[in-house]
Amino acid sequence: MGWEPIRTYVKPKKLYDFDFQKILVFSPSMGILIVQCRLEDEDEMLYKFRFDRDGLSVEDVTHWMQLPPPP
């Protein structure tokens, strides 16, 4: 389990799937974040990596990794 390019990430198929898995991502501008990917527009296939309950998202994600199992 290690860092993989973001193009290999399998994105959600359902619109606004709030139960979709959380992952670690790397953004050159923001560092390492725990995010949840959401499909926000089915017509344009618009996805956002949200890291905040207020809807803040990160745009320049380059890599991703599964979260480790909880202790």
N, C-alpha and C positions, 0 to 999 in steps of 0.2 A: 504494500500500500504506500504509494508515494504521489508526488505531484504529477499531474497529467495536463496536457494542453486543453484549454477550454473547449476546443472544437470536438473533443471526444466525450463531452458531458451529454448525457441523455436527458433532455428537457421534458417538463411535464406536458401532458396531452390535454388536460382539462383546464378550462378557463378559471383563473383565480383559485387554484388548488391550494388551499391554506394548510393542508396536511402533508404536502410534498416534503420530502426529506431535506434536512439542513445539511450543508456542506461547508468546508473551508475553501476560500478562494484567495488568490493573490492578485492584488491590484498595484501597479507601480506607484500610483498616486496615494493610495491609502493603506498599503501593506496587507496583512493577513486578516481576514474577516470571516465570521460565521454568517452565512447568508441562506436565504431560501429563494429558489428560482420560481418565478410565477409567469405564466402565460397571461398577458394582459390584453391582447388583441389577436383574435383568431384569423381575421382577414389578412392582416399584415405580418402575422407570426412575430409579434412584438413580445419579447421576454425582458424581465427586469430581475436583477439580483438584489433583493431587498435585505437590508441588515438591521432595520429598525422598525418598531411597531408603528411609527408615524409615517412609514412608507418611504423612508430614505433608501436610495439605491446607489449602487456603484456601477459605473459605466465601462471602465477600462480593465475588466477582468481578463487575465491572460492564462491562468492555471487554476486547477481545482483539485481537491482531495476529499475523500470520505472522512467524516469525523471519526476519531477513535471510539471504541466502545466505552460506555460510562464505567466508572469504577465500581 
